[in-house]
Amino acid sequence: MKYAIIIPDGCADEPQPLLGGKTPLQAAHLPAMDQVARQGWVGQANHVPAHLPAGSDVATLSLLGYDPQAYFTGRAPLEAAAQGIQLGRDDWAIRCNLVTIEAQVMRDFTADHISTPEAQQLLATCQEAWAESPWEFRAGVSYRNLLLFRGDRAARAGQAAPFSSDTRTTPPHDLTDQAVVDAYPRGPGSDLLNDIMHRTVELFAEHPVNALRRQAGRLPATNVWLWGLGRQPSLPPFAERYGKQGTMITAVDLLRGLATLLGWRRLEVPGATGYTDTDYAAKGRYAVEALATTDLVCVHVEATDEASHEGDVQAKVHALEQIDQHIVRPVHAALARYGQYRLLVSPDHPTPLRTKTHSHGPVPFALCGTGIQPAGGGSYDESSAAASGRGFPAGWQLMSFFLT
């Protein structure tokens, strides 16, 4: 049996006035996703427990079959795993965004999609400023970077790890066009995080990277924004838990890290960007090829989520149509050639265009393949899923059903 999961990140949404009262899923032309719904059935799954943050870290952990209430320790440790970073028992990983804040308003949580080489230069400056300290800055991709607190170095200096599960931070993508004055870190160790964030304002103000960006008409990276901290999680390998070998295709470190911790193979696709300009067709081709050598292929696409963060209705519809044409359609056709198969299409969480941020609540999924009897689902969208009466209030339990 062959399996495939397609994740259009954050695609679940609300009715949009610009789309005549339809959601992006309803407005987009999605013949391949609708075919999955017709050949199988649609339903709802809730991947984010109410007391946990509504992010892809919690939601994707659930979508891949792990109870986030038992296994979630924070977002940054998952991204550290993607970079092959080893975390000791007393180490903490912290997400380190490069952002643009003007007049205490989050102008852009991506610093105008700053390039990776630019980010590397800015973080090198940070590391120089915090040399001989427990802090370790690690460049990632574009605005997505990490800050590590090394507990062994702190211990040698007579310090203890200052953080705990009560340390509270706010994702910068939750603050788009909003005031940040009440969103700075709170709780144990927050004074250290706030100090770093404030000191980088001065470090970056006249930095050569920002000087060149201003000359080019781009927004500067005004400072770092720290959030999503946590310690190394302990996840049972997917092959032991579910008896299947998995392969992950994504352009996002969070998903790369989850794949690493689950024992999955990671495929890097040329042209995959984690943004709306990603090469959808290349992702589809790589997924089709991967089916020959793995039990389960998971294709994650960030573009729909990014469009929501930008409040761009048409970009979200376009991204959905590209996913449908270049990923769902060829992957479904390839699966059918194996005879025994199952296909699941599902986002991890809703990301409403209205709020430009992630939210709690159920998401629609479509499922078809061997042993799944058609149940009259005519289309893949939020309304059809809600009307079906089928659902997984504990979303992580969907995986066991999918692999049955």
DRENDOSE-123336 format. One line per field, with one value per residue (C-alpha): residue in three letters; x, y, z. Coordinates in Angstrom, 2 decimals. Example, Ala and Ser with C-alpha at 12.3 -4.5 7.8 and 13.67 -1.06 7.14 Angstrom:
2
residu <- ALA:SER
c1 <- 12.30:13.67
c2 <- -4.50:-1.06
c3 <- 7.80:7.14
END
This chain:
404
residu <- MET:LYS:TYR:ALA:ILE:ILE:ILE:PRO:ASP:GLY:CYS:ALA:ASP:GLU:PRO:GLN:PRO:LEU:LEU:GLY:GLY:LYS:THR:PRO:LEU:GLN:ALA:ALA:HIS:LEU:PRO:ALA:MET:ASP:GLN:VAL:ALA:ARG:GLN:GLY:TRP:VAL:GLY:GLN:ALA:ASN:HIS:VAL:PRO:ALA:HIS:LEU:PRO:ALA:GLY:SER:ASP:VAL:ALA:THR:LEU:SER:LEU:LEU:GLY:TYR:ASP:PRO:GLN:ALA:TYR:PHE:THR:GLY:ARG:ALA:PRO:LEU:GLU:ALA:ALA:ALA:GLN:GLY:ILE:GLN:LEU:GLY:ARG:ASP:ASP:TRP:ALA:ILE:ARG:CYS:ASN:LEU:VAL:THR:ILE:GLU:ALA:GLN:VAL:MET:ARG:ASP:PHE:THR:ALA:ASP:HIS:ILE:SER:THR:PRO:GLU:ALA:GLN:GLN:LEU:LEU:ALA:THR:CYS:GLN:GLU:ALA:TRP:ALA:GLU:SER:PRO:TRP:GLU:PHE:ARG:ALA:GLY:VAL:SER:TYR:ARG:ASN:LEU:LEU:LEU:PHE:ARG:GLY:ASP:ARG:ALA:ALA:ARG:ALA:GLY:GLN:ALA:ALA:PRO:PHE:SER:SER:ASP:THR:ARG:THR:THR:PRO:PRO:HIS:ASP:LEU:THR:ASP:GLN:ALA:VAL:VAL:ASP:ALA:TYR:PRO:ARG:GLY:PRO:GLY:SER:ASP:LEU:LEU:ASN:ASP:ILE:MET:HIS:ARG:THR:VAL:GLU:LEU:PHE:ALA:GLU:HIS:PRO:VAL:ASN:ALA:LEU:ARG:ARG:GLN:ALA:GLY:ARG:LEU:PRO:ALA:THR:ASN:VAL:TRP:LEU:TRP:GLY:LEU:GLY:ARG:GLN:PRO:SER:LEU:PRO:PRO:PHE:ALA:GLU:ARG:TYR:GLY:LYS:GLN:GLY:THR:MET:ILE:THR:ALA:VAL:ASP:LEU:LEU:ARG:GLY:LEU:ALA:THR:LEU:LEU:GLY:TRP:ARG:ARG:LEU:GLU:VAL:PRO:GLY:ALA:THR:GLY:TYR:THR:ASP:THR:ASP:TYR:ALA:ALA:LYS:GLY:ARG:TYR:ALA:VAL:GLU:ALA:LEU:ALA:THR:THR:ASP:LEU:VAL:CYS:VAL:HIS:VAL:GLU:ALA:THR:ASP:GLU:ALA:SER:HIS:GLU:GLY:ASP:VAL:GLN:ALA:LYS:VAL:HIS:ALA:LEU:GLU:GLN:ILE:ASP:GLN:HIS:ILE:VAL:ARG:PRO:VAL:HIS:ALA:ALA:LEU:ALA:ARG:TYR:GLY:GLN:TYR:ARG:LEU:LEU:VAL:SER:PRO:ASP:HIS:PRO:THR:PRO:LEU:ARG:THR:LYS:THR:HIS:SER:HIS:GLY:PRO:VAL:PRO:PHE:ALA:LEU:CYS:GLY:THR:GLY:ILE:GLN:PRO:ALA:GLY:GLY:GLY:SER:TYR:ASP:GLU:SER:SER:ALA:ALA:ALA:SER:GLY:ARG:GLY:PHE:PRO:ALA:GLY:TRP:GLN:LEU:MET:SER:PHE:PHE:LEU:THR
c1 <- 0.00:1.24:0.22:0.45:-0.44:-0.75:-0.68:-1.81:-0.71:-3.33:-5.72:-8.88:-10.56:-13.74:-16.12:-14.54:-16.43:-13.98:-14.89:-18.66:-19.01:-17.04:-13.97:-10.76:-11.33:-14.82:-13.76:-10.69:-10.91:-9.85:-10.85:-8.22:-9.12:-12.82:-12.12:-10.58:-13.75:-16.02:-14.06:-13.87:-15.18:-14.59:-14.56:-13.09:-10.11:-9.03:-5.25:-4.76:-6.01:-7.50:-4.74:-1.87:-0.71:-2.43:0.67:2.06:4.32:1.40:-0.91:1.51:2.64:-1.01:-1.60:1.34:-0.20:1.33:-0.74:0.62:-0.50:1.99:4.84:4.88:7.77:8.03:8.58:12.25:13.54:11.85:13.63:16.91:16.52:16.16:19.61:21.13:21.64:22.06:20.37:21.67:19.50:19.79:19.78:16.93:16.18:14.42:13.02:14.80:12.89:14.32:11.48:10.61:9.02:8.13:6.65:6.11:3.97:4.89:5.31:6.66:7.39:9.71:11.75:10.50:11.52:15.14:17.58:19.50:22.94:21.70:20.35:23.67:25.52:23.14:23.32:27.12:27.03:24.80:27.16:30.08:28.11:27.32:30.66:31.82:28.23:25.70:23.97:24.52:22.93:22.24:21.20:18.43:16.53:15.63:13.96:13.61:16.58:17.44:18.96:20.31:20.88:23.64:23.09:26.59:28.21:25.81:26.61:30.34:29.63:27.57:24.24:21.17:18.78:16.35:13.39:10.45:7.15:5.71:7.85:5.41:6.23:4.20:4.76:5.48:3.14:0.32:1.14:1.03:0.05:-0.51:1.17:3.84:4.10:2.08:3.50:7.06:8.15:6.79:7.66:10.86:13.88:11.90:14.18:17.07:15.02:13.77:17.31:18.54:15.65:16.23:20.01:19.69:17.83:21.08:23.19:21.06:20.30:23.30:24.31:25.62:22.93:20.19:21.93:21.91:18.30:17.16:19.01:17.19:13.81:13.47:12.42:15.27:15.52:15.10:15.74:15.27:12.02:12.34:9.59:8.67:11.28:11.52:13.68:14.45:11.31:11.28:9.22:8.80:9.99:7.15:8.21:7.91:4.63:2.87:4.99:5.59:8.60:7.96:9.44:8.97:8.97:8.93:10.79:10.20:12.59:9.75:8.63:12.20:12.83:9.72:10.74:14.19:12.81:10.31:13.02:11.71:13.77:13.89:13.85:15.10:13.38:15.14:12.91:10.95:10.96:8.40:6.62:4.04:6.72:7.59:7.96:4.76:5.41:8.84:7.32:4.78:7.47:9.64:6.66:5.73:9.31:9.57:6.60:8.79:11.09:8.92:5.63:4.35:5.11:4.13:4.15:3.90:3.23:3.62:2.31:-1.34:-0.32:1.99:-0.80:-3.04:-0.37:-0.23:-4.01:-3.80:-7.03:-6.11:-2.66:-4.29:-6.72:-3.88:-1.72:-4.56:-5.07:-1.35:-1.30:-4.33:-2.93:0.73:0.73:-2.62:-3.45:-0.14:0.34:-3.17:-2.58:0.74:-0.81:-3.55:-0.92:0.20:-3.30:-3.44:-3.22:-4.64:-4.49:-5.16:-5.46:-5.55:-4.21:-2.82:-4.76:-6.92:-5.22:-7.98:-7.19:-9.15:-6.84:-3.65:-2.72:-3.24:-6.35:-7.81:-10.64:-11.27:-9.92:-11.44:-9.79:-10.48:-9.55:-9.81:-8.29:-8.37:-11.12:-12.67:-16.20:-17.50:-19.82:-21.30:-18.86:-19.13:-16.38:-13.46:-14.18:-15.09:-18.87:-18.85:-16.56:-18.72:-21.91:-20.47:-20.76:-17.43:-14.62:-11.70:-11.96:-8.52:-6.92:-3.86:-6.10:-6.75:-3.37:-4.24:-7.43:-5.60:-3.03:-5.53
c2 <- 0.00:3.47:6.62:10.35:13.41:16.86:19.77:23.17:25.00:27.28:27.02:26.76:30.15:32.20:33.47:36.40:39.47:39.74:36.17:36.71:35.22:32.08:30.78:30.43:26.66:27.24:29.94:28.19:25.77:22.51:19.54:17.21:17.93:17.66:14.28:13.08:14.21:12.44:9.19:9.10:11.41:14.70:15.52:17.76:17.39:19.64:19.65:22.40:21.89:25.09:25.65:25.31:27.96:27.84:27.28:24.81:23.37:22.05:21.42:19.52:17.38:16.37:15.94:13.51:11.44:12.64:14.00:17.55:17.51:14.73:15.66:19.40:21.27:24.36:25.35:26.26:22.80:21.32:23.83:23.12:19.46:20.52:22.08:19.09:21.06:18.90:20.21:19.16:18.49:22.09:23.77:25.89:26.77:30.04:31.18:34.36:36.27:39.27:41.80:45.37:47.36:51.01:53.21:50.07:48.48:45.19:46.46:43.18:39.95:38.83:42.06:42.37:38.76:39.44:37.18:34.40:36.01:39.25:37.39:35.61:38.94:40.39:37.31:37.29:40.80:39.54:36.68:39.09:41.17:38.12:36.36:34.32:33.96:31.11:32.59:31.13:32.67:30.27:31.48:29.57:30.60:34.24:35.75:32.36:31.90:30.48:31.57:28.87:29.06:26.59:25.37:23.94:27.30:29.00:26.44:27.05:30.73:29.92:30.56:28.36:28.09:30.94:29.69:27.42:26.34:29.54:31.76:33.35:34.72:35.92:34.83:37.93:36.74:37.14:40.85:42.00:45.69:45.66:47.37:45.24:47.08:44.44:41.47:41.28:38.12:37.60:35.28:33.48:34.62:37.20:40.00:38.34:37.92:41.50:42.78:40.97:42.24:45.83:45.70:44.52:47.73:49.64:46.92:46.93:50.66:51.55:48.06:47.84:45.29:47.73:50.65:48.73:47.64:51.21:52.32:49.59:50.70:47.64:47.61:47.22:44.51:46.70:43.99:40.35:39.04:36.07:33.49:29.79:28.64:25.09:22.10:18.95:16.82:13.03:11.61:7.87:7.08:6.96:3.53:2.11:3.85:3.26:0.70:2.91:4.66:8.33:10.94:14.69:17.33:20.88:24.18:25.00:24.11:23.29:20.40:19.39:19.16:17.09:14.73:14.35:13.62:11.10:9.27:10.25:10.89:14.52:15.49:18.95:20.22:22.83:25.89:25.19:28.49:28.32:31.26:31.89:31.75:28.13:25.60:23.61:21.38:20.38:19.38:17.25:15.56:14.76:13.35:11.05:9.79:9.28:6.91:4.22:4.09:4.90:3.90:7.43:10.75:14.02:17.22:20.41:23.75:26.98:29.30:29.31:30.26:33.03:34.49:34.62:36.35:39.00:39.26:38.51:36.80:36.25:34.90:32.32:31.20:31.01:28.95:26.48:26.07:25.45:22.84:21.17:21.09:20.38:18.30:16.67:15.69:13.98:12.40:10.92:9.54:8.03:6.45:4.84:3.07:1.20:-0.25:-0.20:3.37:6.13:9.90:12.57:16.31:18.51:21.76:21.85:24.84:27.70:30.97:33.51:36.28:38.64:38.28:37.39:34.88:31.27:30.32:27.45:25.40:22.38:22.09:20.20:17.08:14.87:11.19:8.54:5.25:1.55:0.63:4.12:3.93:7.07:8.98:11.59:14.43:16.65:19.12:19.75:22.80:23.92:23.69:20.19:18.97:20.48:19.05:15.54:14.85:13.01:14.25:13.77:16.17:14.89:15.41:13.27:10.19:10.76:9.24:5.85:5.77:6.91:4.11:1.39
c3 <- 0.00:-0.92:0.96:0.27:2.34:0.75:3.22:1.82:4.96:6.51:3.55:5.71:5.87:6.16:3.44:1.63:0.37:-2.54:-3.52:-3.43:0.03:-0.79:0.98:-1.05:-1.20:-2.59:-5.05:-6.45:-9.39:-7.71:-9.88:-8.40:-4.78:-5.59:-7.21:-3.95:-2.16:-4.67:-4.67:-0.87:1.78:3.52:7.20:9.86:12.19:15.03:15.33:17.92:21.49:22.88:25.46:22.95:20.45:17.05:14.96:12.47:15.15:17.22:14.26:12.03:14.95:15.32:11.58:11.45:14.22:17.49:20.36:20.85:24.47:25.07:22.71:22.02:23.68:21.45:17.84:17.84:18.88:15.80:13.57:15.34:14.38:10.74:10.88:12.60:15.80:18.88:22.02:25.42:28.45:29.67:26.25:24.89:21.27:20.45:17.12:16.01:13.34:11.55:11.52:10.63:13.46:12.93:15.66:17.77:15.02:13.33:9.81:8.40:10.27:7.43:7.19:3.62:2.92:3.68:1.83:3.51:2.84:4.39:7.41:7.83:7.98:10.55:12.76:12.53:13.98:16.78:17.55:17.82:20.31:22.45:22.13:25.15:26.36:26.52:23.45:19.99:16.89:14.01:10.56:8.84:5.71:5.09:8.16:9.90:12.23:15.63:18.92:21.21:24.95:25.83:29.35:29.81:29.09:31.47:34.18:33.82:34.43:37.49:35.75:35.45:32.51:33.21:31.15:31.92:30.45:31.92:29.66:27.23:23.76:20.79:17.16:15.06:12.31:14.86:15.09:11.47:11.37:15.14:18.07:19.73:23.06:24.91:22.99:24.29:26.16:29.64:32.52:33.54:31.52:29.57:30.73:28.88:25.70:25.78:26.34:23.23:21.14:22.25:21.81:18.20:17.35:17.84:16.20:13.05:12.75:10.58:9.54:5.94:5.09:6.03:4.33:1.05:1.54:2.09:-1.04:-2.99:-1.61:0.64:4.28:6.78:9.43:12.48:15.10:16.03:17.49:19.85:20.31:20.21:22.72:23.94:24.75:22.80:22.32:22.51:19.66:19.04:15.50:12.98:11.72:15.23:15.95:12.62:10.79:7.73:6.25:5.43:3.11:3.59:0.84:2.21:2.06:5.73:8.56:10.94:8.74:7.97:11.71:12.35:9.58:11.11:14.57:13.17:11.25:7.82:4.72:3.58:-0.09:-1.03:-4.18:-6.35:-6.67:-3.47:-1.58:1.23:-0.40:-3.13:-5.82:-5.02:-7.84:-7.39:-10.41:-9.11:-5.78:-7.62:-9.73:-6.73:-4.85:-7.73:-7.97:-4.20:-4.14:-5.69:-2.68:0.35:1.96:2.56:0.86:2.54:0.47:2.50:0.75:2.71:-0.02:1.10:4.63:3.42:1.27:4.33:6.41:3.71:3.45:-0.28:-1.34:-4.98:-4.09:-1.83:-4.52:-7.05:-4.68:-4.11:-7.84:-8.35:-5.60:-7.15:-10.69:-10.07:-6.89:-6.04:-9.63:-10.56:-7.13:-7.20:-10.69:-9.62:-6.52:-8.60:-10.70:-7.59:-7.15:-3.36:-2.07:0.08:-0.38:2.25:1.57:4.66:6.05:9.56:10.93:9.61:8.68:8.01:5.55:7.78:10.77:8.82:11.49:12.54:14.47:16.44:15.05:12.80:9.27:6.33:4.99:1.97:1.98:-0.71:-1.78:-0.98:1.46:1.50:0.15:-1.60:0.70:-1.59:-0.98:-4.03:-3.24:-0.93:1.19:4.70:4.24:2.76:5.52:8.26:6.74:6.48:10.21:10.13:12.25:14.58:17.53:18.55:15.16:15.82:15.70:11.98:11.11:12.58:10.50:7.38:7.67:8.57
END
